[in-house]
């Protein structure tokens, strides 16, 4: 039977006890991390979220009954102790904040016993993810994971402190919304009161925050829960948290300048790191041309080089035909890698095929002046020399080439660049390289929908210079949109919003919406704009990604208390699960077909 904690009140957390408190009596509560019975003495490491402290039990101090009770302790028992702080009699543990002290226990209460856990509760365990996530409540006891979850709390507080100091109001927006299928798939919630009708869980508070600007709230922010039914990966979850904000009477420079100060504040407050301001800016086109990515990692070079002009008439048909078909030929220079074995090169060829490329050509400059190449035999010495001069390659370098449409070339070389950077060990993992990417295309073509769609969302303001293009060549128009990127990861993005009804109508027309369709989906927002709407702009961060990068975690799962796995299921609770027939009947729903599914990572 468990002991009661009645009459005992915790005085400190474990790591709050210091050497200066020697001689004081403290009351601690937590989990048994480890027990060592030396016969005359029993040592227990007590753990709570603050850290560890060593407890010492001896029969003279705690009595025979208390000493026997201490002998029954096992890992993960929850206990309360009263005792005196004293210097350690044994060796000092330099790796522990409390390593120079211990608690001589005078009273022990066992508040809860525990089964042997399925894995050790310790840092750096190699347990399979499936097991850890099934027992997430145990996994969350691990000190390294607790540090990340507590750090996340520190980051959110720091963000809130800054936003309040800048005159922002924290306002909650609804979780049950109208479905506006423009972007990722919605999660739908059936209505019992309105049979056959559905709410959608918000993909973002986008429309509501624009309505708040119409309502005169001037500066809004929210740590908003968002939901998207899309394929998952390491930095994506079906539900996530956005740091969402909107400004009235602001342009993109206003938004970017404030967010630079926000980033500097949070990094200094939480990591003690000074972020150099202003953060560099780069247009979307420059980012694609130089890095093959709209979220470039600028911690290392190896930039893309366009050699289309020097190979457009060459004898290698792969290069020549790509250019004739409107594409390009570009390369990256893996400096000093000419000795890379053929097996590794073949693996890189397969890697870029996974990015959509048909293949990968290469050219290496050997020390003896010869070439190591997959295509040199199809070209003259002058044509090879022209490539070498264009790229600035030196003896020992290995060039990799992609020839296809720009989209495919950028995707394949952009991914290969990151892959090689990791493989060659040339990325400084201790750097935080921030970058603004601006002037995104307003529209992108969706093969799935067979039409142009908004690259960000349909309320994104076009670049003023490109407004005439909306009626003639809308696909060429740039957006007043901006992303904040850190080390090759998109932290967040935003834009100036359309507030002119005529421009909004042209935007809807460009993405194939009729006036009726636009009003059916967004009528309430368009109606609100008829009653006086201020110019406004905003931005939203993915909080999970921010914390992941700040902590150096490998996945956002490590900074989310209860994450889902790749098929959007929860291994711990078994969600999603079946519901009984009565619930379906109340919702006027029927299950017509069910596919067997396997819970997998």
N, C-alpha and C positions, 0 to 999 in steps of 0.2 A: 504494500500500500504506500502511495506517495506521501511524503511529508507536506505539511502546509507551510506557506511562507508567511502566515499570519504573525504579525509582530516584528517582522524583518523588513527593512527598507533598504534597497540598494543605495550605497553611498557614492560609488564610483563605477565607471567601466574599467575593464582590466588595465588597459594601457594608460589610463589617467592617473594611476598610482605611480608616484615618483620616489626617488631615493631621499628627497628632502622630507618625505612623510614618515621616515623611520621612527618607530615607536608608537605611531598612531594606529588606532583600531579602525578597520574598514569592513564593509559588507559588500561582497561581490556575488554576482550571479551570472551563470553562463553554461557552456557546454564543456564536458570533459574531452579534451583534445588528445591526451595521452596519459597513461598511468604507469608508474614504475614502483614496484614493491620490493624494497631492499631488506625486508624482514623487520628491522627495528624502525625504519622510516618508510613512509609512503609519499612519493612525489606525484603530483597531478599538474598537468598544464591545463589551465582554465582558459577558455576561448570565448570571446564575444566579438561584436563587429569592430571593436577598437583594436583588438590584437590579443596577445597571450600574456599570462603571468603564471609563475610557478607557485603552487601551494605545497606546503609541507605539513604532513600529519605525523605526530608522534604521540604515543600512548600517554605519556606523562601530562601532556597539555590538553588533549581532547578526551581522555578517559578511555577505558577499555571498550565500552559500547560504541563510542564514536570512532575509535580506531578500527574496530571490526566492520563498522558500516563503511568506512573509507576503503576497506579491502574488497568490498563488493562493487566498487565503481568500475564502469566500463566506458569505452569511447561513446560519446554522444549522449551520455546521461546528462540531464539538466539538474544543476545543483546550486545551492546557495551556501555561502560560508561567511562566518565571522572570524576575523583574525587580525594579527598584529603585523605591520610592515617591518621587515628587518633586512639587513644586508645579506646577500647570499653567502652561505657558508662554503659552498663548493665553487667551482669555476664560474666566472662571469661569462654570460653569453653576449658577445659583442654584436651579434646579428639581431638582437631583440631589444626593443625600446625599454622593456622592464628587465633586461638581462642582468642587472646588478642587484636586484632585490627579490624577495620572495615573501609569501604570506604564511605565517605560522598559524594554522587554523585551530580555533578554540571551539567552534560549533559548525556542524555540517548538517544540511538538510538535503535529501534527495527529492527533488520536485517532480522528476519524471524519469523513468527508465527508458532504455532504447534498445531496439534490436540491432544486431550487427549490420551496418549499412552495406549496400551492394558495391561500394567503392570507398576508398579512403578520402576523408575530407581534408585535403591538403592542396597546396599550390602545385601547378604544373603537372597534374595527373594526366596519364595517357589513355584514360578510359574512352571508349567509343562514344561519339556524340549521341547516338540513339539512347544509350543507357543513361547518360548524364541528363538528357532532356526528359526522359521518362520520370526520373527522380529529380526534377529541377529544384524542388524545395530543399533537397540535400546539396545539390550542386551549388545553390546560392549561398550555402554556408562557407564555401571555400574562400579563404582570405583574398586571393587574387581577383575572384569575381566580385566579392563584396566591395573591394576597392574601386572597381569600375562602376558599380551601381551607385556607390556613395559619391564618386567623382561626378557622375551624371547629375546627381542632385545639386552638387556645388555649381556646375555649369548653368543649370536652369535658374538657380538663385542669382547668379552673376548676370545672366541675361535680363532677368526681371528687374534687378536693381538698376541696370543701365537704362532700360526702356522707361521705367518710371521717372528716372532723373531727366529724361529727354521729353517729358510731357505726354507720353503715350498712355492710353487707357486700355486696360486688359478687359476685353469683352468676349463672352462666350457666344458661339453661334450654334445653331441646331445640329443634332446628329441624325435626325430623320428629315430627309430633304426630298425634293422632286428630282427624279432621274433626268439628267441632261446628257445623254450618251454622246459625248464629244471628247474622245481621249481614251483612257483605259476603261475596262469593263467596270460597271457599277456592281457593288454588292446590294442586292435587293431585299427588302423586308416587306412581307405581305401584311396588308391591313385587315384586321378582323372586323373593324367597324365599316370599312368600305370594301366589301368583297370584290375580288378581281383587280383591286388597285394595290400599288406598291409604293413604298418609300424607297429611297436609295440612301445608303450611308455615304457621307461626303467624301469625295476624292480630295477636296480641299475646300476651305471656306471662301473661295474666290468670289462668288456672286454676293454672298452676305457681306464681305468686307467692302465691296464696292457700294453696296446699299448703305452701309454705315457712313461712307463718305458722303453719299447723297443726304444722309440724315444729320450731317454737320458735326460728326464726332472727331474730324480733323486728323487725329493720330490714333490708330488702333493697333493693338498687337494681341496675340493669343498663342499659347502652346496648345495647338489644335491636334486632335486625333483625326487621322485621315485613313481612308480605306480604298484599296485598288485591287481588283481581281485580275492579277496579271502573273505571268511566269516569274518565279522567284530566282534569286541568286544571292551571293554572299552579302551584298549591301542592299537587299530589298526584302521587305516583309509585306504581307497583305494588310496589316495595320501598322501605322507608324506615326511618329509625332513630328509636326511641323512647327517651326518658329515662324509665325505668320505675322506680317505687318503691312499696313497701308497708310499712305500720307495724302492729305489734300494739299492742293496748291504747290505741288512739287513736281520736278522733272527727274530724269534719271540721275543727274549729277547730285541732286539733293539726297536721293536714296543711297547712292553709292558712297558719298562722303560720310553720311551718318553710320552706315554699316561698316566702313573701314574703322571708325572709332569704336563701334561695338566689338568687332573682332579683336582689336588691340586691347580693349578693356578685358574681355573674357580670357584671352591668352595670358595677359599679365596677372590677372586676378587668380586664375586657376592653375597656371603652369609656371608663373614667374618669368615668362618669356616676353621680350619686347618685339612687337611686330613693326617692321619698318613701313612707314606711310609716306606718300600715298602708295597704294597697291598698284602695280603695273596694269596697263590696259592693252588689249589686243583685239582686233576685229576678228569675227568668226572666219572670214576668208583667209586672213593671215595665219590664224591658228591651224586651219586645215592645210594650207600650203606648207607650213613649216613643220607641223607635227602630225598631220593626218588625223587630228582629233579636235573636237570642239571643247574638250576638257584636258588640255595638254599638261603633261608632267614636265615642268621646266627645271627640275633639279639636275638635269643632265642634258647634254647636247644631242648628237646623233640626229640632226634635223633632216627632213626630206629634201632632196635636190631634184628639181625638175630638169630632165635632160632631153625633153621632147624636141627642142630646137636642133640638137646636134645629132639626133638619130632618126629624124623624120624621113630621110632618104637613104637610110642605111640598108645593108643587105640582109639583115635579120628580120624576117617577115613578121615575127611576133611583135616586135617594136613598131615596125612600119604600119602594120594593119591597125594596131590600137590607136595610133594617131589619126590615121585616115578615117576611122570610125568615130572620131570626136573625143577620144580619150586622151590619155597621156602616158608617158613613161617617166617614172620617178625612182629614186634609189635612196638608200641610207648607207652610211659608211661605218662598218664595225671595225674601228681602228685597231690595228695590231693583231687581227684575228685570221690572217692568211693561213696559218697552220691548222685552222679548224678542220677536224677530220670529216671525211665525206659522210660518215654516218650521222654526224650532228647536223650537217647541212641538209641532208635528206629529211631529218626530223623537222627542221625549220620549214622546208617545203610543205610538208604535211600540215604543219601548224597554220601556215597562211591559207592553205586550202580550206581549213576550218573557218576562216574569216571571209570566204567567198571568192578567193583568188583561184585562178586556174593553175597557177604555178609560180615559181620564183627563180629568176635567173641570178647568176652571181659572177663576179669578176674579182680575182685576187691578184695583188702585185707581189710576185716572188722576189727574193733578194737577188737572184741572178738575172733579173730583168725580164723573165718570162711571165706568162699569165696563167693563172689557175682559173678556168672559166668554163661555163656551160654553153656559151654561145660565140666565143671568139672566132671559131672556125668559119662562122657565117659572115664575118666582117673583115674589112681591110685594116691594116696596121694604123692607117691615118684615122679611121673611124674609132678604133679603140683608144688611140691617143687623144682624140677629141673628148671622149668620155672622161678619161683620166684628168685632163685639164679642167673640164667643166666641174668635176667633183672635188678637185684639189686633193685627190687620193695620193698617198705616199707608199713607199715600199713597206710591205707588211700589212697593208690594209686589205679588207675584204668588203666589196660592195655587193649589196643585194638589190635587185630590180623587180619592180612590178609594172606590168603593162596591161591596161584595161580601161574601163570607164573611170573617171575621177573618183566616183563614189567607192568603187571596189579598190582602187589603188590606195586611197586614203585609209580605208578600213583595214586593209591587209598590212600596209607598211606602218600605220599607226600602232597596230597591235604588235607587230614584229619588233618595232623600236622598243616598246616596253618590255617585251620578252627578252630581247638581247640585253637591255639595260640591267635586268635582274641577273641574267646568266653571267654577264661580264663583271658584275659587282661594282658598277660605276654610279649607282644611285645612292646618294647620301641620305640614309634613313633618318638622320637626326634633324634634317632640314624641314621647315614649314614654308613652302613656296606658294604664296597666294597669287592669284591672277584674276582680273576681270576679263571676260570675253563678251564683246559687244557686237552690235549690228548683225544679229542673226537673220537668216532668211525669214520673211514673214510666213511663208507657206512651204510645205513639203508635200510631195506626191505620195499618196497612200495606194499601194498596189491592191491591198485588201478591199478598200472602198472604191477604187477606181476614180478618185478625184483628189484635188488638192485639199489639204486640211491645214489648220493653223498649227505652226510648229510649237507654239506655246499654248495659246488659247485664243478664241475668236474675239476677245476684247483687247488684244494687244495693238497699241498704236503703231501704224506704219511710220517709217522715217519720213519726215516732212518733204524731203527732196523727191521721194519716190511715190508720193500720193498720185501723180498722174498715171503711174504704171498700174494702179488698181483697175483702171478701165481698159487697159491695153495689154499689158504683160504682167499680171499680178505675181507670177512666180519669180519675177526678178526683183520684187520689192523687198527692202530690208525692214526689219522691225526695230523699234526703240526698246529692245529687250537686252538683258544682261544677265550673265551667270557669274557667280563667284566660285572659283575653282581652287582646290588645294591639293597639290601633289598628284594631279591626274584624276581627282575625284570631284564631281560636281557637288558642292556643298549646298548650293541654293540658286534660285533664279527669280527674276522678276521682270517687270516691264512698266512703261507708261501705258495707261489705259485709254481706250477710245471713249471720249465723252461727247463727241459731235455726232448727232444722229445720221447725218449724211455719210460720214466716213464709215460709221458702223454698218449702214445699209450696203455700202460698197464692199465691205469686208465679208458680210454674209453672202453676197452675190458671188464673190471670188471663191468661196468654199462650197458653192453649189446649194445654198439655202434659198428657198423662196421667202418672200416676206411672211407668208403664212407659217412656214416651218420655223422661222426665226422667232415669231411671236408665240408659237406653241411651246417652244423650249425655254425661251428667255423673256417672255412677254412682261413679266413683273419687273425685271430690271430695265427693259426698254421703256416701260411706262414710267418708272421712277425717274428716268433721265429727262422726261418731259417737264419736270417740276423744278428744274434748276440743279445742275450737277457740276461740282467743281472739277477742274483738272486734277487728276490723281494718279499715283503710281505706287508700286509696292514691291515686295520681295518676300520669299519664303525659304527658309533653310530646312533641310532634313536633319533634325536634332540627333537622330541615331547615328548618322554619318559623321556629324561634327564630333560627337563624343568618341566614336570609333577611332577617328584619326588622332584626336588629342591623346588618347590612351595607348595608341599603337596596337589596338585589338585587331585581330585578323578578320573578324566578321561583326556585323551589327548585332548578331545574336548575343555576343558577349557583353553588350551594354544595354540589353533589353531584359527585364526581369523574367518574363515568360514568353519567349519567342515561339514562332511556328517553324516547321521544317519545310522542305522544298515543295511539298504538295499542299501547303497551307494548312496542315493539320497540327494538332497539339498532342504530342506523345504522352504528356502527363495526364490530361483530362479526357483524351479521346475525342475531342471536338475536331471536325463537325460530327454529330451523331444523329441517329434516327430519332424521330419524335413519334408519339403514339397517334393512333387514328383519330382520337377525339380532338387533338390539337389541329390536325389537318382539316377536320370537318368544320371547326370553328373558323378557320381561315378560308374556307371554300376552295381547298386545294386537294388535288389527287395526284399520287405518284403513279405515272404511267409506265415508267421503265426505270430500272435501277441497274447500274453497272457495278460489278464487283470491283472494289478498289483495295489496294494494299497500302497500308501506312508505310511510307518510306522516307528516307532522309531526302 
